[in-house]
Amino acid sequence: MEQLFLPLLLMLVVAIPLVMGTRKQKRAVQEQQKLQSSLSEGDRVMTTSGLYGTVADTSSDTTIDIEIAPGVVTTWLRQAVREKVAPEVADEVETDDDEAVVETVETAEAPKTDEKAAAPSLESEKK
């Protein structure tokens, strides 16, 4: 019995992380598929290549149309969509002159030199 204990223990040490890793991976794949199937027109998305755009058409099962600029629509595979992102906010923040924040910049002062010590060096330069 003692001869089987160590190999069995080693097998468990290797098997448990493998099982946990595959469960985590399956869960991530399911979430990604759920996201891709739930896309609708007007959603702001990011593709796997880092391109941001707005979903323009979702009528096909395998592809979607993404508007990447006003009037520029491209066709992508659904699997290329990485995540939904928050819509752009075009509101500009207005600031009043009274509430303007003024930053003060501290400048480092040059080290003061002793005028008497500097004077002999100037006299030696004159000679």
Secondary structure, 3 states (H helix, E strand, C coil): CHHHHHHHHHHHHHHHHHHHHHHHHHHHHHHHHHHHHCCCCCCEEEECCCCEEEEEECCCCCEEEEEEECCEEEEEEHHHEEEECCCCCCCCCCCCCCCCCCCCCCCCCCCCCCHHHHHHHHHHHHC
